[in-house]
Amino acid sequence: MSIPRRIQALAFNLMFYPLMAFWIVTGILVSPFLIVIWKVVTGWDVGRVMRHLISIHGYGLIIIVSPFVGFQKERLAEIKRPCILVVNHLSFFDSYFLAALPFHDGIFAVGAWPFKMYWYTLFMRLASYLDVETGNWDEVKRTCTATFAKQGTVLFFPEGHRSRTGKLQPFYSGAFRLAQETGVPIVPLCITGTDTMLPPGHSFLHPARVRLRALDPVDPSEYLGRKGLDQLRREVQKRMSLELEEMQRLP
């Protein structure tokens, strides 16, 4: 006999929030020691060490929710670096599932509000995460160019904010301007199911199936000038919209 969905959801919440609090607090407390150990063992700079630890933190959350959330990764191993990743935004948990990418040295380019989460701000700064809403564009581009030179990635949520309908919102231009100015290809990522797990504006979790799929890269050299920038943005949004429609039809 299957367990009623309401009981599953209640068990999910009773299990998740204490474990999440423990995982976050433990991570904060041990991170100074881990940063030193990682740096000595690997020889990496602090930014890369911090990005690796953030990735481990995110994957820990994936493991915590796994009894109630099925997770399917599709074509992630095909991603070639360096690249600019753009992903749709449905839920607070989107960034955690991105820890499933097969590489950890990625910088997040986000709006100003994530830097206001005081328990994460220091770690985001150490990881060289970028505030593309209020930050200086020349500094953003300089950081991204240095990342690309090391075969790294930069990830954008081009909608800026979480969608409350599941449909793609209009895209901001930052990721596409960066692609034009650096020549680095854009790799769209599509995620579904996180809005079922935790819709925007809610705190009660629900069992769900999450899918994360990589699409073919888009070469910015085919889109020149201001008109090309708009065409590049619309083309990526079109591809993602069609892919998301197909993914959302899957059982």
Backbone hydrogen bonds, N-H to C=O, Kabsch-Sander energy under -0.5 kcal/mol:
donor,donor_aa,acceptor,acceptor_aa,energy
8,Q,4,P,-2.0
9,A,5,R,-2.5
10,L,6,R,-2.3
11,A,7,I,-2.5
12,F,8,Q,-2.5
13,N,9,A,-2.2
14,L,10,L,-2.4
15,M,11,A,-1.9
16,F,12,F,-3.0
17,Y,13,N,-1.6
19,L,15,M,-1.3
20,M,16,F,-3.2
21,A,17,Y,-2.4
22,F,18,P,-2.3
23,W,19,L,-2.7
24,I,20,M,-2.6
25,V,21,A,-2.6
26,T,22,F,-2.6
27,G,23,W,-2.1
28,I,24,I,-2.4
29,L,25,V,-2.3
30,V,26,T,-2.4
31,S,27,G,-1.5
33,F,30,V,-0.5
34,L,30,V,-2.3
35,I,31,S,-2.8
36,V,32,P,-1.5
37,I,33,F,-2.5
38,W,34,L,-3.3
39,K,35,I,-2.3
40,V,36,V,-2.3
41,V,37,I,-2.6
42,T,38,W,-3.0
43,G,39,K,-2.0
49,V,45,D,-2.2
50,M,46,V,-2.8
51,R,47,G,-2.2
52,H,48,R,-2.1
53,L,49,V,-2.2
54,I,50,M,-2.4
55,S,51,R,-1.9
56,I,52,H,-2.1
57,H,53,L,-2.4
58,G,54,I,-2.6
59,Y,55,S,-2.4
60,G,56,I,-1.9
61,L,57,H,-1.4
62,I,58,G,-1.6
63,I,59,Y,-2.1
64,I,60,G,-2.2
65,V,61,L,-2.1
66,S,62,I,-0.8
66,S,63,I,-0.5
68,F,65,V,-2.3
69,V,65,V,-1.5
70,G,208,A,-1.9
72,Q,210,V,-2.7
74,E,212,L,-2.7
78,E,75,R,-1.1
79,I,76,L,-1.5
83,C,152,G,-0.8
84,I,185,P,-2.6
85,L,83,C,-0.6
85,L,154,V,-2.4
86,V,187,V,-1.7
87,V,156,F,-2.0
88,N,189,L,-1.1
90,L,88,N,-0.5
94,D,91,S,-1.6
97,F,93,F,-1.7
98,L,94,D,-1.1
99,A,96,Y,-1.6
100,A,97,F,-1.7
101,L,98,L,-1.7
106,G,104,H,-2.2
107,I,153,T,-2.7
109,A,155,L,-3.4
110,V,108,F,-0.6
110,V,130,L,-2.8
115,F,112,A,-1.1
116,K,113,W,-2.2
117,M,114,P,-1.4
118,Y,116,K,-1.4
120,Y,117,M,-2.7
121,T,117,M,-1.6
122,L,118,Y,-0.6
124,M,120,Y,-2.4
125,R,121,T,-2.4
126,L,122,L,-2.6
127,A,123,F,-1.8
128,S,125,R,-1.5
129,Y,124,M,-2.5
130,L,108,F,-2.7
132,V,110,V,-2.6
132,V,130,L,-1.0
133,E,110,V,-0.6
135,G,131,D,-1.3
140,V,136,N,-2.2
141,K,137,W,-3.0
142,R,138,D,-2.1
143,T,139,E,-2.3
144,C,140,V,-2.4
145,T,141,K,-2.7
146,A,142,R,-2.0
147,T,143,T,-1.8
148,F,144,C,-2.7
149,A,145,T,-1.9
150,K,146,A,-0.7
150,K,147,T,-0.9
151,Q,148,F,-2.0
152,G,147,T,-2.5
153,T,105,D,-1.4
154,V,83,C,-1.4
155,L,107,I,-3.1
156,F,85,L,-3.1
157,F,109,A,-0.7
160,G,157,F,-1.9
163,S,89,H,-2.9
172,Y,158,P,-3.1
177,R,173,S,-2.8
178,L,174,G,-2.4
179,A,175,A,-1.8
180,Q,176,F,-2.2
181,E,177,R,-2.5
182,T,178,L,-1.7
183,G,179,A,-2.4
186,I,218,V,-2.2
187,V,84,I,-3.0
189,L,86,V,-3.3
190,C,213,R,-2.8
192,T,211,R,-2.1
197,M,193,G,-2.0
198,L,194,T,-2.8
202,H,199,P,-1.8
205,L,203,S,-0.6
206,H,197,M,-1.8
208,A,68,F,-1.3
210,V,70,G,-3.5
211,R,192,T,-1.9
212,L,72,Q,-2.4
213,R,190,C,-2.7
214,A,74,E,-2.3
215,L,188,P,-2.6
218,V,186,I,-2.9
222,E,219,D,-1.2
223,Y,220,P,-2.1
224,L,222,E,-0.5
228,G,224,L,-1.5
229,L,225,G,-2.1
230,D,226,R,-1.8
231,Q,227,K,-2.1
232,L,228,G,-2.8
233,R,229,L,-2.2
234,R,230,D,-2.4
235,E,231,Q,-2.5
236,V,232,L,-2.3
237,Q,233,R,-2.1
238,K,234,R,-2.4
239,R,235,E,-2.4
240,M,236,V,-2.4
241,S,237,Q,-2.5
242,L,238,K,-2.3
243,E,239,R,-2.1
244,L,240,M,-2.8
245,E,241,S,-1.9
246,E,242,L,-1.7
247,M,243,E,-2.6
248,Q,244,L,-2.6
249,R,245,E,-0.8
249,R,246,E,-0.6
250,L,247,M,-1.2
